[in-house]
Amino acid sequence: MTAIRVLIADDQMMVREGFSVLLGAQPDIEVIGEALDGHEAVAKVGELRPDVVLMDIRMPGMNGLQATREIAASRDGEFGARVLILTTFDLDEYVYEALRAGASGFLLKDASARQLADAVRVVAAGEALLAPTVTKRLLAEFTRLGAPRAPRMDRIEALTERETEVLALIAQGLSNGEIAGRLVVTEATVKTHVSRILVKLGLRDRTQAAVFAYEIGLVTPGG
């Protein structure tokens, strides 16, 4: 089994070393580098080609949100680093902006070693990852910003009825396995639907798909 290659970007040395030790103890995860700020993170992504970048938000110079935008923009379909945001700041604007910037996941720094390792695996596999408390705040942010009064179905004309259904379930936070169970299909079939949705809508990953579904009104908080 090929190890998941991880780059840690944080301006605090103790944080970088702590995460490095925790993840380095996992047999399927390899920490291949560290970055002190956003500029260095972007440069090392191009140099080291990690699978996942653990990205702090608040760093001097280029912050984590700016770095995430650049890294996400450089992705080529399924190829390239996925960003997992790690922060102590459980705030609405950071959640929303991090996902809009192209992050594939968002986890608070008080997560356990097991939660951290599992988060890396989930993001590396192309799944979305949001801590439960963060998910609630994300939905609250959409409510505050105001969802469209009526669903903008013109934005998803290219999708089939089943693909639209899968998109709505992605936005509700269901994994491929859970969607497969809900629709009574195989997980491989769900993966195919997800891939087609991303291609048709020009989205980077399922996290972006979830944000998109809320923004067009396909799914609404609490609905």
C-alpha positions, -999 to +999 in steps of 0.1 A: +000+000+000+014+034-010+016+058+020-003+091+019+022+119+015+015+148+038+029+184+039+024+204+072+020+242+069+019+261+102+040+290+115+044+274+149+073+249+152+058+229+181+025+225+161+044+212+131+065+188+151+035+176+171+015+168+139+046+153+123+050+129+152+014+119+154+010+113+117+045+097+114+033+070+138+007+059+112+018+030+089+000+044+059+009+081+063+043+098+055+051+134+064+073+146+036+078+182+045+069+213+065+062+249+056+063+280+077+038+301+058+015+301+027+042+311+003+064+282+013+034+258+013+026+266-023+063+263-033+067+229-016+035+215-031+050+221-065+083+206-054+072+176-032+038+168-047+021+158-015-013+141-014-026+162+015-016+196+029-024+203+065-029+240+064-031+265+092-053+296+084-035+323+103+001+326+092+023+356+084+027+367+048+005+346+027-022+331+050-037+297+047-068+308+027-047+325+000-024+294-002-054+271-004-067+291-034-034+287-052-030+251-045-066+243-054-063+262-087-032+242-096-051+209-092-056+189-124-088+169-119-081+141-095-044+149-094-027+172-070-027+181-033-059+183-013-060+208+015-072+200+050-076+231+071-065+229+107-072+258+130-081+268+166-105+293+152-140+278+150-155+308+133-182+310+105-162+332+081-132+309+082-153+278+075-171+294+046-140+311+030-118+280+034-143+258+015-148+285-011-111+288-015-109+251-024-102+232+009-114+196+010-118+195+047-118+215+079-107+202+113-101+219+147-067+216+163-081+200+194-089+169+174-074+137+187-045+119+170-070+093+156-093+120+143-064+137+126-051+106+109-087+096+099-092+131+085-060+128+063-072+095+050-107+108+042-094+138+023-067+118+005-095+095-007-113+125-023-141+127+003-152+158+021-144+162+058-161+187+081-160+185+119-196+182+133-194+216+150-180+231+118-208+217+097-234+234+119-216+267+115-213+263+077-251+258+075-256+289+097-234+309+074-255+300+044-285+310+064-270+343+073-259+351+037-293+341+025-300+312+001-318+319-032-355+323-028-361+296-054-337+268-065-316+279-095-322+246-114-308+263-146-274+259-130-277+221-131-294+215-164-266+192-175-272+168-147-294+138-149-322+133-123-301+107-104-270+130-105-290+158-091-302+135-063-266+125-056-255+161-055-282+169-029-270+139-007-234+151-010-245+185+003-262+168+033-228+154+042-233+117+032-203+096+022-203+075-009-211+045+011-241+062+028-254+075-005-251+040-020-272+026+009-298+054+005-302+049-032-297+011-031-269+011-056-232+001-054-206+024-041-188+022-074-219+035-091-220+065-067-183+072-074-192+073-111-221+097-105-199+120-083-171+121-110-197+130-137-212+157-115-178+173-109-169+173-146-203+186-157-203+215-132-166+222-134-160+217-097-128+205-080-142+180-055-172+170-035-167+197-009-170+223-037-201+204-049-217+207-014-210+244-013-224+248-049-256+229-040-263+253-011-255+284-031-280+275-059-307+266-034-308+229-043-304+222-006-312+246+022-301+245+058-325+223+077-341+212+045 
